Amino acid sequence: MTAVAVDPETTVHTMTITAQARPGRWERITSSRAGVWAGRVVVAIVALGVWQLIGDHSNRMNFFFSTPTEVGRTLVDMLGTSTFWTDAYVSLKEAVLGFVISAVAGSICGFALAQSRFANRILDPFVSALNSLPRIALASVFILYFGLGEASKVALAVSLGFFIFLVNIYQGASAINEEWTVVMRTMGANRLQFIRKVTLQSTVPWAIAASRLGLSQAIAAVIIGEMLSAQNGLGSQLLTASSNFDTARQYAILVFLLIVAMILNEGLGYAERRTTSWSSRPH
C-alpha cells in the first residue's frame, strides 16, 4: 500500500472553507422567516409588557397612554359595531382611491421624464419645489375647492403619493443596467422593444418600493383630512375620542390602522421579493 502525503496547510484551508460553507445554528435561525417572526413577536410582547407596567403603576401615564388591556377591550367592542366598520370602509376607500390615482399619474409622469433628459432638466426645479410644499397646509385649500366630502381627502392623499411614485419611477427607469443596454442594442432591438424588455422591467422594484411608502402615506393623509373636516371615517372617530379624552379609544383606532398597514406592507413585501429575482434578468 502506497502512503499518501497530506499537506497540513491544505487540510486547514479545506476545513476553513467547510466551516464557512456551513452556517451556524444562530445564523440559520436569524436568516429564516420563522426566526424573524419569532423576533417580531418577542419585540411586541416586550413593548406591550412595558406599556402595561407603566400604565398600571402611574395614573398620569394611564391617563395619557391607557394600557394594552384596556385598548384591547375597547378595540374588541368597536369591532362589534356597524358604525366602526362603516367608518373604516370610508377611510380605506378614500385611501385606496387616492393611492391608485397617485400611482397611475405619478408612474406615467416619472416614466415620461426618464425618457427625456431635456424635459427633466426643465421640470426638475418645479417638481422639487412642489414636492417640498407642506401637504397639511394645502388641506384647507383642498377643502375649499373640493368641499367637505371624500374628494378633498382623496386629493390630499394624491398630493402625497404622486411625488413618491414620480421620483421612484423616474429613478428606476433611469437606472438601467448597462449590460442589458449593450445586449439589446447588439440584438438590434428598437426603442419600443427596449422600453418593454428593459426599462419597464427595471422599474418594477422601484414601483413596489414606492407602493409600500405611498400606501402608508395615503392612509395617513386620509386620516388627517378626516380629522380636519369630516363627519364619517376613522379620522372623525379619532377627533371625537380626543375631544372626550378617551385615550383607550384613540389607541384602539390607531392599533387597527397599524394592523391594516402591517398586513398591506407584508403583502407588498412578498410581491417585492417575488419580483426581485425576476427583474434581475432580462426576458
HUCOR-V779843 format. One record per backbone hydrogen bond with DSSP energy under -1.0 kcal/mol. CO is the residue of the C=O (numbers start at 1). NH is the residue of the N-H. If there is no record, write none. Layout:
co: {CO & CO}
nh: {NH & NH}
This chain:
co: {7 & 8 & 9 & 10 & 11 & 12 & 13 & 14 & 15 & 16 & 17 & 18 & 24 & 25 & 26 & 27 & 32 & 33 & 34 & 35 & 36 & 37 & 38 & 39 & 40 & 41 & 42 & 43 & 44 & 45 & 46 & 47 & 48 & 49 & 50 & 51 & 52 & 53 & 58 & 59 & 60 & 61 & 62 & 67 & 68 & 69 & 70 & 71 & 72 & 73 & 74 & 75 & 78 & 81 & 82 & 83 & 84 & 85 & 86 & 87 & 88 & 89 & 90 & 91 & 92 & 93 & 94 & 95 & 96 & 97 & 98 & 99 & 100 & 101 & 102 & 103 & 104 & 105 & 106 & 107 & 108 & 109 & 110 & 113 & 116 & 117 & 118 & 119 & 120 & 123 & 124 & 125 & 126 & 127 & 128 & 130 & 138 & 139 & 140 & 141 & 142 & 143 & 150 & 151 & 152 & 153 & 154 & 155 & 156 & 157 & 158 & 161 & 162 & 163 & 164 & 165 & 166 & 167 & 168 & 169 & 170 & 171 & 174 & 177 & 178 & 179 & 180 & 181 & 182 & 183 & 184 & 185 & 190 & 191 & 192 & 193 & 194 & 194 & 195 & 198 & 199 & 203 & 204 & 205 & 206 & 207 & 208 & 209 & 210 & 211 & 213 & 214 & 215 & 216 & 217 & 218 & 219 & 220 & 221 & 222 & 223 & 224 & 225 & 233 & 234 & 235 & 236 & 237 & 238 & 239 & 240 & 241 & 242 & 245 & 246 & 247 & 248 & 249 & 250 & 251 & 252 & 253 & 254 & 255 & 256 & 257 & 258 & 259 & 260 & 261 & 262 & 263 & 264 & 265 & 266 & 267 & 268 & 269 & 270 & 271 & 272 & 275}
nh: {11 & 12 & 13 & 14 & 15 & 16 & 17 & 18 & 19 & 20 & 21 & 22 & 28 & 29 & 30 & 31 & 36 & 37 & 38 & 39 & 40 & 41 & 42 & 43 & 44 & 45 & 46 & 47 & 48 & 49 & 50 & 51 & 52 & 53 & 54 & 55 & 56 & 57 & 62 & 63 & 64 & 65 & 66 & 71 & 72 & 73 & 74 & 75 & 76 & 77 & 78 & 79 & 81 & 85 & 86 & 87 & 88 & 89 & 90 & 91 & 92 & 93 & 94 & 95 & 96 & 97 & 98 & 99 & 100 & 101 & 102 & 103 & 104 & 105 & 106 & 107 & 108 & 109 & 110 & 111 & 112 & 113 & 114 & 116 & 120 & 121 & 122 & 123 & 124 & 127 & 128 & 129 & 130 & 131 & 132 & 133 & 142 & 143 & 144 & 145 & 146 & 147 & 154 & 155 & 156 & 157 & 158 & 159 & 160 & 161 & 162 & 165 & 166 & 167 & 168 & 169 & 170 & 171 & 172 & 173 & 174 & 175 & 176 & 181 & 182 & 183 & 184 & 185 & 186 & 187 & 189 & 188 & 194 & 195 & 196 & 197 & 198 & 199 & 200 & 202 & 203 & 207 & 208 & 209 & 210 & 211 & 212 & 213 & 214 & 215 & 217 & 218 & 219 & 220 & 221 & 222 & 223 & 224 & 225 & 226 & 227 & 228 & 229 & 237 & 238 & 239 & 240 & 241 & 242 & 243 & 244 & 246 & 245 & 247 & 250 & 251 & 252 & 253 & 254 & 255 & 256 & 257 & 258 & 259 & 260 & 261 & 262 & 263 & 264 & 265 & 266 & 267 & 268 & 269 & 270 & 271 & 272 & 273 & 274 & 275 & 276 & 279}
